[in-house]
Amino acid sequence: MISSINGLDVELARQESRGLEYYDPLSTLLRDLQQHRGMANAWLSGDASFKDSIASKRADIENGLRKMDEVDQRLNSALHTEQKWTSLSTTCRDLLNRTSSLTPSESFQQHTKVIQSTIALIADVGDLSKLALDPDLDGYYLMRVLISQGPELSEALAQARGLGSGIAASTNGTAEQFEGLTRLSILVEYLRKGVDESLHKAFDFNPALKRRLQ
């Protein structure tokens, strides 16, 4: 029985490690997609100075897609992510190729759909790797920040930044855009409180963790 329990603990740790290995490049890709959305919104709204930045960010995304192809191929046998990743990567590459032909609104909406799919894959990896089931209380709350609360908060902030970039570039924001910023400001505050609460619970359970992270 002891041997069996020890074996389960070791395999759980290995699976969690695979999940974190997958998460790292995927979270970088998420950030790059969010930044590309904001730059594209500004550029398509009339700010030509973003043209070179978009080209550079596109190169970052393409590099990130190649890294993810390699990671997914290596970890698919344990995480079973191939189908979802293939669909997401195809959509990402298609969006990069079509961005210049879209209106600002179309670009923002289609970027947001791809980003939402990326966040959904992060959550799936958390489940498949059992990161979401970490038995230690501090680990559980930190994983909660990494795979759900953190990505949701970053997306609310990134949407606000992207909308603001478009408004600044066009110098003529619509009532709908300003209403969107108001909604996002409320959502950001709500999500931020959730992240703070999870971190406080992790630190209360393991005070040494706070010092290490600081």
C-alpha positions in Angstrom: 0.0 0.0 0.0 2.8 2.4 0.9 4.6 1.6 -2.3 1.4 2.2 -4.3 0.8 5.6 -2.6 4.4 6.7 -3.1 4.1 5.7 -6.8 0.9 7.8 -7.2 2.6 10.8 -5.6 5.6 10.5 -7.9 3.4 10.2 -11.0 1.2 13.1 -9.9 4.3 15.3 -9.5 5.6 14.2 -13.0 2.2 15.1 -14.5 2.1 18.5 -12.8 5.6 19.1 -14.1 4.5 18.3 -17.7 1.6 20.7 -17.2 3.9 23.5 -16.2 6.3 22.7 -19.0 3.3 23.1 -21.4 2.0 26.2 -19.7 5.2 28.3 -19.9 5.3 28.8 -23.7 1.5 28.8 -24.0 1.3 31.7 -21.5 4.0 33.6 -23.5 2.0 33.0 -26.7 -1.1 34.4 -24.9 0.7 37.6 -24.0 2.0 38.0 -27.5 -1.4 37.6 -29.0 -2.9 40.1 -26.6 -0.2 42.6 -27.5 -0.6 42.0 -31.3 -4.4 42.7 -30.9 -3.7 46.1 -29.3 -1.1 47.0 -31.9 -3.3 45.9 -34.8 -6.2 47.9 -33.4 -4.1 51.1 -33.3 -2.6 50.5 -36.7 -5.9 49.7 -38.4 -7.5 52.7 -36.7 -5.0 55.0 -38.4 -1.7 55.0 -36.4 0.9 54.0 -39.1 3.7 54.1 -36.5 2.6 50.7 -35.3 3.5 49.0 -38.6 7.0 47.9 -37.6 5.9 46.9 -34.1 3.2 44.6 -35.6 5.8 43.0 -37.8 8.1 42.4 -34.9 5.3 41.0 -32.7 4.1 38.7 -35.6 7.6 37.3 -35.6 7.4 36.7 -31.9 4.1 34.8 -32.3 5.3 32.7 -35.2 8.3 31.7 -33.1 6.0 31.0 -30.2 3.8 28.8 -32.4 6.9 26.8 -33.5 7.9 26.3 -29.8 4.4 25.2 -29.0 4.4 22.7 -31.9 7.5 21.1 -30.4 6.1 21.1 -26.9 2.8 19.7 -27.9 4.4 16.9 -29.9 6.6 15.9 -27.0 3.9 16.0 -24.3 0.8 15.0 -26.2 1.1 11.3 -25.2 0.7 12.4 -21.5 -1.6 15.4 -21.9 -3.6 14.5 -25.1 -3.7 18.1 -26.3 -2.8 17.5 -30.0 -6.3 18.1 -31.4 -7.0 21.3 -29.6 -3.5 22.7 -30.2 -3.7 21.9 -33.9 -7.0 23.7 -34.2 -5.7 26.7 -32.2 -2.4 27.0 -34.1 -4.2 26.9 -37.4 -6.5 29.7 -36.4 -3.6 31.8 -35.1 -1.7 31.5 -38.3 -4.7 32.3 -40.4 -5.4 35.4 -38.3 -1.8 36.6 -38.7 -2.2 36.3 -42.5 -5.5 38.2 -42.6 -5.1 40.9 -40.0 -4.1 43.6 -42.5 -7.3 43.1 -44.5 -9.7 43.4 -41.5 -11.4 46.4 -40.1 -10.4 47.4 -36.6 -13.6 45.9 -35.2 -13.2 42.6 -37.1 -9.5 42.4 -36.0 -10.3 43.0 -32.4 -13.1 40.5 -32.3 -11.2 37.7 -34.2 -8.1 38.3 -32.0 -10.3 38.0 -28.9 -11.8 34.7 -30.1 -8.3 33.2 -30.6 -7.2 34.5 -27.2 -10.2 33.0 -25.5 -9.3 29.7 -27.1 -5.8 30.0 -25.8 -7.1 30.7 -22.3 -9.4 27.7 -22.6 -6.4 25.5 -23.6 -4.5 26.7 -20.5 -7.4 25.7 -18.4 -7.6 22.3 -20.1 -3.9 21.7 -19.5 -4.4 22.5 -15.9 -7.1 19.8 -15.7 -5.3 17.2 -17.8 -2.0 17.6 -15.9 -3.9 17.6 -12.6 -2.4 21.0 -11.7 -5.9 22.1 -10.7 -6.1 19.2 -8.2 -2.9 19.9 -6.3 -3.4 18.4 -2.8 -1.5 21.1 -0.9 -3.4 24.2 -0.1 -0.7 26.6 -1.1 -0.1 24.8 -4.4 -3.8 24.7 -5.1 -4.3 28.4 -4.8 -1.1 29.2 -6.8 -2.3 26.9 -9.6 -5.7 28.6 -9.5 -3.9 31.9 -10.2 -1.8 30.5 -12.9 -4.4 28.6 -14.9 -7.6 30.5 -14.4 -7.6 33.8 -12.4 -4.3 35.2 -13.8 -5.2 34.6 -17.5 -8.6 36.1 -17.0 -7.2 39.2 -15.3 -4.5 39.6 -17.9 -7.1 39.4 -20.7 -9.4 42.0 -19.1 -6.4 44.4 -18.8 -5.2 43.6 -22.4 -8.7 44.2 -23.8 -8.7 47.6 -22.1 -5.3 48.4 -23.4 -6.3 47.3 -26.9 -9.5 49.4 -26.9 -7.6 52.4 -25.6 -5.0 52.1 -28.3 -7.7 52.1 -31.0 -9.4 55.2 -29.4 -6.1 57.1 -29.2 -5.2 56.2 -32.8 -8.6 57.2 -34.2 -8.9 60.3 -31.9 -12.7 59.7 -32.1 -13.8 56.9 -29.7 -17.4 55.7 -29.9 -19.9 55.5 -27.1 -19.7 51.8 -27.4 -15.9 51.8 -26.9 -16.1 53.9 -23.8 -18.9 51.7 -22.4 -16.6 48.8 -23.0 -13.8 50.4 -21.1 -16.1 51.1 -18.2 -17.2 47.5 -18.1 -13.6 46.3 -18.2 -12.6 48.6 -15.4 -15.3 47.0 -13.2 -14.3 43.5 -14.3 -10.6 44.1 -13.7 -11.2 45.2 -10.1 -13.3 42.1 -9.5 -10.7 39.7 -11.0 -7.9 41.5 -9.2 -9.6 40.8 -5.8 -9.9 37.2 -6.7 -6.1 36.9 -7.5 -5.3 38.8 -4.3 -7.5 36.5 -2.2 -5.9 33.3 -3.7 -2.4 34.6 -3.0 -3.2 35.6 0.6 -4.6 32.1 1.2 -1.5 30.5 -0.2 0.7 32.8 1.9 -1.3 32.2 5.0 -0.8 28.4 4.6 2.8 28.7 3.7 4.4 32.0 4.9 7.8 31.0 3.5 6.3 31.0 0.0 5.6 34.8 0.2 9.3 35.5 0.9 10.4 33.3 -1.9 8.1 34.9 -4.5 9.0 38.4 -3.3 
